[in-house]
Amino acid sequence: MIFLVILFATLGIGVWISIALLGLGWFGVALFSNAPAVKAMATVFWASSASWTLAALPLFIWMGEILFRTRLSENLFRGVAPWVGWLPGRLFHVNVIACGIFAAVSGSSAATVATIGKMSLPELERRGYDRAMSLGSLAGSGTLGFMIPPSLIMIVYGVAAEVSLVRLYLAGFGPGILIMALYSGYIITMALLKPGLVPARELKFSWKERRAAGKELLPVLLL
């Protein structure tokens, strides 16, 4: 109980989480163990970080940075938009689908929201879509990075709990797709109940134009 109080107190005054946990761990080892605290913690650090599985984390973050720094995120928007124009809610679904695809590449919810948001929100606002609905669809869909493989959280949890990452990924894929479908279902329902959330119907796309736009998704899928 005392350690919890100290932890929340240090976090409350603005100490970084990593520094607070490090200091509390060092204090606990020094207080309850006869081993030198520095040596014991160095051994624990090495044992917990020397993992081939954890080596995947910077690679997924790097893939997210590639999407963030290049025009691939714009290609993602242009590639998805023509395929959802017939659904009630139209471009709101781009947030859901684009976040799902980006989450499957980067594995990070923060990177997903930042990348898709900087590209989709100005475009939705320019076309007259409801801002609150735009933000809501983005914020909700951004959490897909926790669920859809490869999730960084799943990797960390799998290593810490010694659980098979393959099984975690298989267990997360289905619920992730289901959540995407539920988000799109909510958007469809709200668009039918409140037509003012969506601007007047835009130009229709032919199948030829849709197939041409679909080619924009190839670099993202290859990545």
C-alpha positions as CSV (number, residue, x, y, z in Angstrom):
1,M,0.0,0.0,0.0
2,I,2.8,2.4,0.9
3,F,4.5,1.7,-2.5
4,L,1.2,2.5,-4.3
5,V,0.9,5.7,-2.5
6,I,4.4,6.7,-3.3
7,L,3.9,5.7,-7.0
8,F,0.7,7.8,-7.4
9,A,2.3,10.7,-5.5
10,T,5.3,10.8,-7.8
11,L,3.0,10.5,-10.9
12,G,0.8,13.2,-9.5
13,I,3.7,15.7,-9.3
14,G,4.6,15.1,-12.9
15,V,7.4,12.6,-12.7
16,W,7.7,10.4,-15.9
17,I,6.2,7.0,-15.5
18,S,9.4,5.2,-16.4
19,I,11.4,7.3,-13.9
20,A,8.8,6.7,-11.2
21,L,8.7,2.9,-11.7
22,L,12.5,2.8,-11.9
23,G,12.9,4.7,-8.6
24,L,10.3,2.6,-6.8
25,G,11.8,-0.6,-8.1
26,W,15.3,0.4,-6.9
27,F,13.9,1.4,-3.5
28,G,12.1,-2.0,-3.2
29,V,15.1,-4.0,-4.1
30,A,17.4,-2.0,-1.8
31,L,14.9,-2.4,1.1
32,F,13.9,-6.1,0.8
33,S,16.9,-7.7,-0.8
34,N,20.4,-8.4,0.3
35,A,21.7,-8.1,-3.3
36,P,23.1,-4.9,-4.6
37,A,20.2,-2.9,-6.1
38,V,22.0,-1.6,-9.1
39,K,23.4,-5.1,-10.1
40,A,20.0,-6.8,-9.5
41,M,18.1,-4.2,-11.6
42,A,20.7,-4.4,-14.4
43,T,20.2,-8.2,-14.6
44,V,16.4,-7.7,-14.7
45,F,16.6,-5.1,-17.4
46,W,18.8,-7.3,-19.6
47,A,16.7,-10.4,-19.1
48,S,13.4,-8.6,-19.9
49,S,14.7,-6.7,-22.9
50,A,17.0,-9.3,-24.6
51,S,14.2,-10.8,-26.6
52,W,13.9,-11.5,-30.3
53,T,10.1,-10.9,-30.0
54,L,10.6,-7.4,-28.7
55,A,12.9,-6.6,-31.7
56,A,9.7,-6.4,-33.7
57,L,8.5,-3.2,-31.9
58,P,10.9,-0.7,-33.5
59,L,10.2,-2.3,-36.9
60,F,6.5,-1.7,-36.6
61,I,7.1,1.8,-35.3
62,W,9.4,2.4,-38.3
63,M,6.6,1.2,-40.7
64,G,4.3,3.7,-39.1
65,E,6.8,6.4,-39.6
66,I,7.1,5.5,-43.3
67,L,3.4,6.0,-43.7
68,F,3.4,9.2,-41.6
69,R,6.3,10.9,-43.4
70,T,5.4,9.9,-47.0
71,R,2.3,10.3,-49.2
72,L,1.1,6.8,-48.6
73,S,-1.4,8.0,-46.1
74,E,-2.9,10.3,-48.7
75,N,-3.0,7.4,-51.2
76,L,-4.8,5.4,-48.5
77,F,-7.5,8.0,-48.3
78,R,-7.9,8.4,-52.1
79,G,-8.0,4.6,-52.5
80,V,-10.7,3.9,-49.9
81,A,-13.0,7.0,-50.6
82,P,-14.5,5.8,-53.9
83,W,-15.5,2.5,-52.5
84,V,-17.6,3.8,-49.6
85,G,-19.5,6.6,-51.4
86,W,-22.6,4.5,-51.7
87,L,-22.9,3.8,-48.0
88,P,-24.9,6.2,-45.7
89,G,-22.3,8.3,-44.0
90,R,-20.0,8.0,-47.0
91,L,-16.6,9.5,-46.1
92,F,-17.0,8.9,-42.4
93,H,-16.3,5.2,-43.2
94,V,-13.0,6.2,-44.6
95,N,-11.8,7.0,-41.1
96,V,-12.9,3.5,-39.9
97,I,-11.4,1.5,-42.8
98,A,-8.2,3.7,-43.1
99,C,-7.6,3.4,-39.4
100,G,-8.1,-0.4,-39.6
101,I,-5.6,-0.7,-42.5
102,F,-3.1,1.6,-40.9
103,A,-3.4,-0.2,-37.5
104,A,-2.5,-3.4,-39.3
105,V,0.7,-1.8,-40.6
106,S,1.9,0.3,-37.6
107,G,0.4,-1.5,-34.6
108,S,0.1,1.8,-32.8
109,S,-3.1,3.6,-31.9
110,A,-1.4,6.9,-31.4
111,A,0.3,6.7,-34.8
112,T,-3.0,5.7,-36.4
113,V,-4.9,8.7,-35.0
114,A,-2.2,11.2,-35.8
115,T,-1.6,10.0,-39.4
116,I,-5.2,9.4,-40.5
117,G,-6.4,12.5,-38.6
118,K,-4.0,15.0,-40.2
119,M,-5.1,13.8,-43.6
120,S,-8.9,13.0,-43.2
121,L,-10.1,15.8,-40.9
122,P,-9.3,18.7,-43.1
123,E,-10.8,16.9,-46.1
124,L,-14.0,16.0,-44.3
125,E,-14.3,19.6,-43.0
126,R,-13.7,21.0,-46.5
127,R,-16.5,18.9,-47.9
128,G,-19.0,19.9,-45.2
129,Y,-19.1,16.8,-43.0
130,D,-20.1,17.2,-39.4
131,R,-17.0,17.9,-37.3
132,A,-18.1,16.2,-34.1
133,M,-18.9,13.0,-36.1
134,S,-15.6,13.2,-37.9
135,L,-13.7,13.5,-34.6
136,G,-15.8,10.7,-33.0
137,S,-15.3,8.3,-35.9
138,L,-11.6,9.0,-35.9
139,A,-11.1,8.7,-32.1
140,G,-13.1,5.4,-31.9
141,S,-11.4,3.8,-34.9
142,G,-8.0,4.9,-33.7
143,T,-8.3,2.4,-30.9
144,L,-8.2,-0.4,-33.4
145,G,-4.4,-0.3,-33.2
146,F,-4.7,-2.1,-29.8
147,M,-6.7,-5.0,-31.3
148,I,-5.8,-5.6,-34.9
149,P,-2.5,-7.5,-35.4
150,P,0.3,-6.6,-35.3
151,S,-0.5,-4.8,-32.1
152,L,2.4,-3.4,-30.1
153,I,0.4,-3.9,-26.9
154,M,-0.1,-7.6,-27.8
155,I,3.6,-8.0,-28.3
156,V,4.5,-6.5,-24.9
157,Y,1.7,-8.5,-23.2
158,G,2.7,-11.7,-24.9
159,V,6.3,-11.4,-23.9
160,A,5.5,-10.4,-20.3
161,A,2.8,-13.1,-19.8
162,E,4.7,-15.7,-21.9
163,V,1.7,-16.2,-24.2
164,S,1.9,-17.3,-27.8
165,L,1.9,-14.2,-30.1
166,V,0.3,-16.3,-32.9
167,R,-2.6,-17.1,-30.7
168,L,-2.9,-13.5,-29.5
169,Y,-3.0,-12.3,-33.1
170,L,-5.6,-14.9,-34.1
171,A,-7.7,-14.0,-31.1
172,G,-7.5,-10.2,-31.9
173,F,-8.2,-10.3,-35.6
174,G,-11.8,-11.4,-35.5
175,P,-12.9,-8.9,-32.7
176,G,-11.0,-6.1,-34.6
177,I,-12.9,-6.7,-37.8
178,L,-16.2,-6.9,-35.7
179,I,-15.4,-3.6,-34.0
180,M,-14.8,-2.0,-37.5
181,A,-18.2,-3.3,-38.6
182,L,-19.9,-2.0,-35.5
183,Y,-18.4,1.5,-36.0
184,S,-19.5,1.5,-39.6
185,G,-23.0,0.3,-38.5
186,Y,-23.2,3.2,-36.0
187,I,-22.2,5.7,-38.7
188,I,-24.9,4.3,-41.1
189,T,-27.5,4.5,-38.4
190,M,-26.7,8.1,-37.4
191,A,-26.5,9.1,-41.1
192,L,-30.0,7.8,-41.7
193,L,-31.4,9.3,-38.5
194,K,-29.7,12.7,-38.9
195,P,-29.1,13.3,-42.7
196,G,-27.6,16.8,-41.8
197,L,-24.4,15.1,-40.6
198,V,-23.5,14.3,-44.2
199,P,-23.5,16.8,-47.1
200,A,-25.5,16.4,-50.3
201,R,-24.6,13.4,-52.3
202,E,-21.4,13.8,-54.2
203,L,-20.4,12.5,-57.7
204,K,-20.8,8.8,-58.2
205,F,-17.8,6.7,-59.1
206,S,-17.8,4.2,-61.9
207,W,-16.3,0.7,-61.4
208,K,-13.4,1.7,-63.6
209,E,-12.7,4.7,-61.4
210,R,-13.0,2.5,-58.3
211,R,-10.5,0.0,-59.6
212,A,-8.1,2.8,-60.5
213,A,-8.4,4.2,-57.0
214,G,-7.9,0.8,-55.6
215,K,-4.4,0.8,-57.0
216,E,-3.5,3.5,-54.6
217,L,-3.8,0.9,-51.8
218,L,-1.1,-1.4,-53.2
219,P,1.9,0.4,-51.7
220,V,0.2,0.3,-48.3
221,L,-0.7,-3.4,-48.6
222,L,2.8,-4.2,-49.7
223,L,4.3,-2.4,-46.7
